[in-house]
Each structure stands twice: as C-alpha cells, then as structure tokens.
C-alpha cells in the first residue's frame, strides 16, 4: 500500500511539473494594438488568437511611423505592434525594426469592416517573422480557423516624369534634351509592369548652306518593365518597348543661285513616320513607399533609315541608334 501511495505521489508531481513547463515552451507571440477601435480589437483576436498569437491593447503614445511602433514594442516586449495612423494600417516588427503601412478605411468600424481589416492584418503579418500560420498552428483537437480567401495579385498604377539628354540621334552628331511622361500598371508586387511613355525633345538645329532650321521627334512607346528589389528602398529595372514616332523637319531654304537675287527665302516643313525600339536599365530608390527616384541609361534604335537632302546636298541623317540618359520621378497612386 505504501508503494502505491509513493507511485501515486510521483505521478502527481510529474503532472504538475509538466503543466508548469508546457506554458513556458509554448508561449505565444504577442501582438499589441495601439488605441484600437473596439470592434477591430475583437475581430483581430478572433483572427489571430486561435493560431497562438496573444493580442494585447496599449494606450496611445506619441510619435509617428516606425518610431511609434519601436516605443510600444520596447515598453511592452511585444513581437509586433499595429495601429492606424492617418488612414493607414501600420505594422512594426520588433525583431528586425522594420515597419510597413497599407491604406485602410479609417475607424469607426462595424463588424464586417473590422473583420476585413483583421484579415488584412493577418495577411501582412505573414511578411514578418511573426507568422501566425507557420509559427503557431492550432492544436489538432481544436477546429482550425477557415483560411481567408486568396487575395488577388496586387496591382499598382504608377505615373511619372523624366528628363535627360539623348546623344547622336542625328548626323551631324548633336545632343538633344528630351522630356517625357510615363504611366504603367505593375503586377506581381511591383515586379512586372506594362505601360506607355510619351516623349519629345527640344530638337536639334540644322545649319547648312542650303537651309537652316530644326528637326524634332515625338514618340509614343508601349513598354514592358521588370524590376528586382534587393532592398525595400532599392530596385533595379530593365525596360524594353516599341515606339511610334514622328520626325518633323522645318527649314528655311536659302535662295538658289539660279533664282533671281530678289527672290525671298522659302520655308519647308516635312513630317515622316519614325518607328523605333527602345531598351534601358534603371536604378531606383524609394524615399517613401509611394515615391521612386531613379536614373536610367538606355538606347533608342530607329527602325527606318531617314535622310534629308536639299537640292541634292545632304542636310540631316537620322542615326540608327541613339544612347540617352534620364532622371525620373514616379508616384504610386
């Protein structure tokens, strides 16, 4: 009998030890919501707590952006901090010090809108080390939360402007300052884009014994662009495209030696279709999530040879290829 009592006592002690050790081993990651809407708090707990993520609430603190998240994480020891600031949902990840922001409908929320924001928060948390679906799966004996419907690939509309010189587009070799406006739709998280570019220049001057004037070229290009992002603030781009251009030459002809000395100079304008292909590489930096500053190096390859002559004398030739450099600024809408 005494032996049975000893065994029973040891079993109870082992069970107590296990109950004390397991919570420490299975301690949940903590997400802190800063001054949240009450409906949002309830929706986030429903979305995350079944996956082992503890959801806490903290009072509002001073600061903006990542600085606010860092302060709350330091004070609470949370793995992640989330709050709504200026119509954007922010997520700060304490391990890396990184912060992301995405536009959302500002509070107050009803149950449906709060659930939508909570599911978005859960999706964005998967980009950080706090991944509720990998780090803490639900116990096998508890019903798992139904997975959220797969979100469609994120698309972004990007518009911009660029300016820079183009060299050796004509012979004689003259540099030309050009400017353009761009618009593109980017898919696959901003890695692939299809767009249009309308560009024109100040033209190059023509000064020959037979005529004087200016040649200009305006083009509308259809482009395909790929971008790689080795860092969140840095990208490398490759863009190719085809352009439908119009070359326009306006000159004043010098009086012919055969004509009367009293004859006046005559003006002539000539427009020609000028198709081209383009290719360029670019380097871009992102001072904010919605603004890109970049520099591009490229070449325009003209597909049709064009030569202008006056009375049999060469006036201007369009070169087969013209290198160019451009500074660009782009905005994500």
C-alpha positions as a printed NumPy array, in Angstrom:
array([[   0.   ,    0.   ,    0.   ],
       [   2.779,    2.386,    0.861],
       [   4.419,    1.627,   -2.506],
       [   1.199,    2.505,   -4.343],
       [   0.968,    5.781,   -2.457],
       [   4.533,    6.669,   -3.412],
       [   3.888,    5.934,   -7.079],
       [   0.695,    7.999,   -6.987],
       [   2.558,   10.906,   -5.406],
       [   5.323,   10.769,   -8.046],
       [   2.719,   10.747,  -10.842],
       [   1.037,   13.826,   -9.415],
       [   4.391,   15.632,   -9.116],
       [   5.281,   14.769,  -12.731],
       [   1.937,   16.057,  -13.967],
       [   2.389,   19.3  ,  -12.047],
       [   5.888,   19.736,  -13.461],
       [   4.629,   19.178,  -16.987],
       [   1.844,   21.691,  -16.512],
       [   4.383,   24.274,  -15.362],
       [   6.831,   23.595,  -18.208],
       [   4.478,   23.432,  -21.178],
       [   3.185,   27.016,  -20.969],
       [   6.75 ,   28.281,  -20.961],
       [   7.646,   26.252,  -24.034],
       [   4.509,   27.117,  -25.94 ],
       [   4.465,   30.785,  -25.021],
       [   2.537,   32.749,  -27.654],
       [   3.981,   35.607,  -29.664],
       [   2.434,   38.919,  -28.671],
       [   0.786,   41.482,  -30.935],
       [  -0.027,   44.845,  -29.342],
       [  -2.787,   47.041,  -30.799],
       [  -2.286,   50.726,  -30.027],
       [  -5.518,   52.539,  -29.104],
       [  -7.639,   50.336,  -31.405],
       [ -11.29 ,   50.559,  -32.322],
       [ -13.214,   48.122,  -30.041],
       [ -14.732,   46.236,  -32.972],
       [ -11.279,   45.864,  -34.534],
       [  -9.828,   44.501,  -31.296],
       [ -12.479,   41.78 ,  -31.154],
       [ -12.005,   40.888,  -34.837],
       [  -8.192,   40.678,  -34.527],
       [  -8.473,   38.362,  -31.522],
       [ -10.832,   36.089,  -33.407],
       [  -8.427,   36.047,  -36.386],
       [  -5.132,   35.546,  -34.516],
       [  -5.589,   34.007,  -31.072],
       [  -6.573,   30.524,  -32.383],
       [  -3.117,   30.468,  -34.028],
       [  -1.225,   31.076,  -30.806],
       [  -0.789,   34.852,  -31.157],
       [  -1.605,   36.775,  -27.983],
       [  -3.369,   40.07 ,  -28.677],
       [  -2.981,   42.944,  -26.21 ],
       [  -4.155,   46.551,  -26.2  ],
       [  -1.97 ,   49.562,  -25.355],
       [  -2.859,   53.21 ,  -24.867],
       [  -1.95 ,   55.799,  -27.475],
       [   1.647,   57.082,  -27.392],
       [   3.448,   59.981,  -29.015],
       [   5.429,   59.534,  -32.204],
       [   4.775,   58.661,  -35.815],
       [   5.589,   55.776,  -38.115],
       [   8.205,   53.227,  -37.073],
       [   9.255,   55.334,  -34.079],
       [   5.828,   54.811,  -32.501],
       [   5.987,   51.049,  -33.014],
       [   9.514,   50.846,  -31.596],
       [   8.475,   52.705,  -28.455],
       [   5.467,   50.465,  -27.804],
       [   7.48 ,   47.293,  -28.511],
       [  10.165,   48.39 ,  -26.057],
       [   7.62 ,   49.19 ,  -23.346],
       [   5.549,   46.02 ,  -23.767],
       [   8.049,   43.459,  -25.066],
       [   5.72 ,   42.654,  -27.957],
       [   6.927,   40.842,  -31.063],
       [   4.769,   43.076,  -33.262],
       [   2.83 ,   46.319,  -32.875],
       [  -0.061,   47.521,  -35.03 ],
       [  -2.004,   50.767,  -35.146],
       [  -3.961,   53.012,  -37.511],
       [  -2.355,   56.327,  -38.372],
       [  -3.617,   58.801,  -40.951],
       [  -5.784,   56.337,  -42.854],
       [  -3.034,   53.671,  -42.92 ],
       [  -2.66 ,   50.415,  -41.006],
       [   0.905,   50.176,  -39.642],
       [   2.725,   47.002,  -38.549],
       [   6.047,   47.189,  -36.691],
       [   8.149,   44.014,  -36.302],
       [  10.388,   44.192,  -33.226],
       [  12.997,   41.616,  -34.294],
       [  14.055,   43.497,  -37.425],
       [  12.888,   47.038,  -36.614],
       [  11.009,   47.094,  -39.939],
       [   7.625,   48.754,  -40.416],
       [   5.091,   48.561,  -43.238],
       [   1.961,   50.614,  -43.882],
       [  -1.051,   49.935,  -46.068],
       [  -4.09 ,   52.156,  -46.725],
       [  -7.309,   51.124,  -44.971],
       [ -10.701,   52.628,  -44.278],
       [ -10.358,   54.661,  -41.061],
       [ -12.436,   53.739,  -37.961],
       [ -15.037,   53.503,  -36.524],
       [ -15.79 ,   50.004,  -37.788],
       [ -18.796,   47.764,  -37.872],
       [ -18.361,   44.001,  -37.555],
       [ -17.903,   43.405,  -41.293],
       [ -15.336,   46.158,  -41.883],
       [ -13.441,   45.217,  -38.705],
       [ -13.225,   41.597,  -39.911],
       [ -11.86 ,   42.757,  -43.279],
       [  -9.126,   44.84 ,  -41.62 ],
       [  -8.279,   41.977,  -39.244],
       [  -7.841,   39.551,  -42.145],
       [  -5.647,   42.105,  -43.926],
       [  -3.556,   42.444,  -40.77 ],
       [  -3.186,   38.668,  -40.594],
       [  -2.077,   38.547,  -44.237],
       [   0.522,   41.309,  -43.752],
       [   1.881,   39.671,  -40.613],
       [   2.906,   36.755,  -42.804],
       [   5.56 ,   39.027,  -44.347],
       [   7.268,   39.35 ,  -40.951],
       [   8.845,   36.892,  -38.526],
       [   5.504,   36.818,  -36.69 ],
       [   3.709,   34.38 ,  -38.993],
       [   0.575,   33.104,  -37.267],
       [   0.065,   30.276,  -39.758],
       [   3.603,   28.861,  -39.531],
       [   4.953,   29.63 ,  -36.081],
       [   1.902,   28.529,  -34.066],
       [  -0.513,   26.159,  -35.831],
       [  -3.705,   25.385,  -33.887],
       [  -3.883,   22.197,  -31.799],
       [  -5.079,   19.122,  -33.671],
       [  -8.043,   18.621,  -31.343],
       [  -9.37 ,   22.166,  -31.949],
       [ -11.147,   23.256,  -35.121],
       [  -8.827,   25.325,  -37.251],
       [  -9.918,   28.706,  -38.497],
       [ -11.063,   28.61 ,  -42.116],
       [  -8.316,   30.126,  -44.307],
       [  -9.049,   33.522,  -45.76 ],
       [  -9.76 ,   33.619,  -49.495],
       [  -6.592,   34.083,  -51.52 ],
       [  -6.082,   37.744,  -52.324],
       [  -5.694,   38.636,  -55.997],
       [  -2.201,   39.723,  -57.122],
       [  -1.56 ,   43.29 ,  -56.008],
       [  -1.61 ,   45.816,  -58.843],
       [  -0.285,   49.366,  -58.696],
       [  -0.751,   52.319,  -61.007],
       [   2.466,   54.32 ,  -61.338],
       [   2.776,   57.679,  -63.116],
       [   5.925,   59.708,  -63.556],
       [   8.025,   62.205,  -65.43 ],
       [  11.572,   62.074,  -66.779],
       [  14.093,   64.395,  -68.372],
       [  17.572,   63.995,  -69.82 ],
       [  19.78 ,   64.233,  -72.92 ],
       [  19.823,   61.975,  -75.961],
       [  23.034,   61.802,  -77.956],
       [  23.845,   61.21 ,  -81.628],
       [  20.261,   60.819,  -82.811],
       [  21.219,   62.683,  -85.974],
       [  24.214,   63.239,  -88.153],
       [  25.777,   65.785,  -87.759],
       [  26.091,   64.496,  -84.179],
       [  24.126,   66.782,  -81.855],
       [  22.793,   66.277,  -78.312],
       [  19.132,   66.883,  -77.598],
       [  17.354,   67.489,  -74.28 ],
       [  14.199,   65.364,  -74.03 ],
       [  11.339,   65.051,  -71.547],
       [   8.55 ,   62.537,  -71.157],
       [   5.588,   61.429,  -69.089],
       [   5.039,   57.783,  -68.185],
       [   2.223,   55.636,  -66.889],
       [   2.312,   51.925,  -66.067],
       [   0.355,   49.225,  -64.286],
       [   2.577,   46.95 ,  -62.175],
       [   1.712,   43.387,  -61.204],
       [   3.274,   40.698,  -59.003],
       [   4.017,   43.018,  -56.12 ],
       [   5.538,   45.698,  -58.34 ],
       [   7.948,   43.397,  -60.186],
       [   6.351,   43.452,  -63.662],
       [   4.805,   46.444,  -65.396],
       [   3.158,   47.338,  -68.704],
       [   2.975,   50.995,  -69.614],
       [   3.084,   53.9  ,  -72.036],
       [   5.586,   56.749,  -72.454],
       [   5.02 ,   59.959,  -74.393],
       [   8.305,   61.768,  -75.06 ],
       [   9.534,   64.683,  -77.095],
       [  12.537,   66.952,  -77.276],
       [  13.693,   70.457,  -78.   ],
       [  15.117,   69.147,  -81.257],
       [  18.434,   69.68 ,  -82.986],
       [  19.35 ,   72.661,  -85.084],
       [  20.16 ,   72.388,  -88.782],
       [  22.605,   74.904,  -90.265],
       [  23.77 ,   74.218,  -93.794],
       [  24.489,   76.415,  -96.813],
       [  21.28 ,   75.24 ,  -98.455],
       [  18.907,   75.551,  -95.464],
       [  18.591,   76.403,  -91.778],
       [  16.006,   75.105,  -89.323],
       [  15.264,   72.453,  -86.684],
       [  14.443,   68.734,  -86.541],
       [  12.302,   67.295,  -83.727],
       [  10.996,   63.847,  -82.897],
       [   7.98 ,   62.893,  -80.758],
       [   7.223,   59.285,  -79.86 ],
       [   4.587,   57.201,  -78.073],
       [   6.055,   53.956,  -76.731],
       [   4.495,   50.761,  -75.415],
       [   6.803,   49.346,  -72.735],
       [   7.33 ,   46.196,  -70.678],
       [   9.393,   46.538,  -67.499],
       [  10.756,   44.143,  -64.891],
       [  12.092,   45.242,  -61.511],
       [  14.073,   43.389,  -58.857],
       [  14.144,   44.67 ,  -55.259],
       [  17.297,   43.596,  -53.404],
       [  16.286,   46.014,  -50.623],
       [  12.953,   47.59 ,  -49.651],
       [  14.307,   51.032,  -50.59 ],
       [  16.206,   49.952,  -53.743],
       [  15.257,   48.406,  -57.09 ],
       [  16.938,   47.503,  -60.382],
       [  14.892,   47.744,  -63.578],
       [  15.038,   46.533,  -67.161],
       [  12.616,   48.092,  -69.673],
       [  12.044,   47.349,  -73.361],
       [   9.473,   48.671,  -75.795],
       [   8.454,   49.791,  -79.248],
       [   7.686,   53.364,  -80.256],
       [   5.608,   55.015,  -82.958],
       [   7.377,   58.325,  -83.621],
       [   7.035,   61.336,  -85.86 ],
       [  10.121,   63.126,  -87.134],
       [   9.431,   66.733,  -88.106],
       [  11.85 ,   68.937,  -90.068],
       [  11.164,   72.633,  -90.542],
       [  13.727,   74.661,  -92.505],
       [  14.108,   77.879,  -94.393],
       [  15.718,   77.305,  -97.781],
       [  18.439,   79.644,  -98.939],
       [  17.809,   81.32 , -102.302],
       [  19.045,   79.203, -105.183],
       [  21.941,   80.571, -107.191],
       [  19.814,   80.047, -110.286],
       [  16.939,   82.13 , -108.957],
       [  16.635,   85.862, -109.082],
       [  18.547,   87.775, -106.458],
       [  15.288,   89.424, -105.494],
       [  13.619,   86.084, -104.641],
       [  12.951,   85.585, -100.961],
       [  13.767,   82.546,  -98.84 ],
       [  11.169,   79.766,  -98.761],
       [  10.061,   77.749,  -95.699],
       [   9.53 ,   73.993,  -95.947],
       [   8.169,   71.534,  -93.384],
       [   8.416,   67.756,  -93.704],
       [   6.973,   65.114,  -91.38 ],
       [   7.947,   61.415,  -91.515],
       [   6.883,   58.331,  -89.571],
       [   9.78 ,   57.13 ,  -87.422],
       [   9.29 ,   53.733,  -85.699],
       [  11.836,   52.719,  -83.094],
       [  12.685,   50.135,  -80.443],
       [  13.995,   51.056,  -77.012],
       [  15.846,   49.365,  -74.178],
       [  17.115,   50.705,  -70.866],
       [  18.335,   49.748,  -67.407],
       [  17.482,   51.783,  -64.335],
       [  18.386,   52.18 ,  -60.678],
       [  15.667,   53.432,  -58.337],
       [  15.457,   54.422,  -54.674],
       [  12.265,   54.741,  -52.602],
       [  12.406,   57.578,  -50.043],
       [   8.788,   56.658,  -49.225],
       [   6.529,   53.75 ,  -50.189],
       [   4.799,   55.907,  -52.813],
       [   7.682,   57.858,  -54.383],
       [  10.503,   56.491,  -56.553],
       [  13.537,   58.46 ,  -57.741],
       [  15.592,   56.877,  -60.483],
       [  18.265,   57.212,  -63.12 ],
       [  18.029,   55.336,  -66.435],
       [  20.549,   54.518,  -69.169],
       [  19.096,   53.458,  -72.489],
       [  19.209,   53.462,  -76.258],
       [  16.687,   54.275,  -79.   ],
       [  17.115,   52.154,  -82.139],
       [  15.398,   53.701,  -85.185],
       [  13.979,   51.024,  -87.482],
       [  13.743,   53.109,  -90.659],
       [  16.7  ,   54.918,  -92.187],
       [  15.913,   58.543,  -92.936],
       [  17.965,   61.089,  -94.86 ],
       [  17.081,   64.682,  -95.665],
       [  18.608,   66.488,  -98.669],
       [  18.139,   69.889, -100.256],
       [  18.944,   70.257, -103.946],
       [  20.941,   67.038, -103.763],
       [  23.092,   68.252, -100.852],
       [  22.964,   66.308,  -97.529],
       [  21.179,   68.2  ,  -94.795],
       [  20.445,   65.724,  -91.984],
       [  20.6  ,   61.945,  -91.404],
       [  18.787,   60.055,  -88.607],
       [  21.259,   57.725,  -86.888],
       [  20.478,   54.006,  -86.45 ],
       [  20.804,   54.214,  -82.648],
       [  20.964,   56.972,  -80.066],
       [  22.04 ,   56.489,  -76.411],
       [  20.247,   58.501,  -73.73 ],
       [  20.288,   59.262,  -70.011],
       [  17.26 ,   60.298,  -67.934],
       [  16.385,   61.271,  -64.392],
       [  12.938,   60.074,  -63.364],
       [  10.43 ,   60.599,  -60.557],
       [   7.445,   58.272,  -60.147],
       [   4.393,   58.218,  -57.897],
       [   2.314,   55.221,  -56.845],
       [  -1.392,   56.083,  -56.985]])
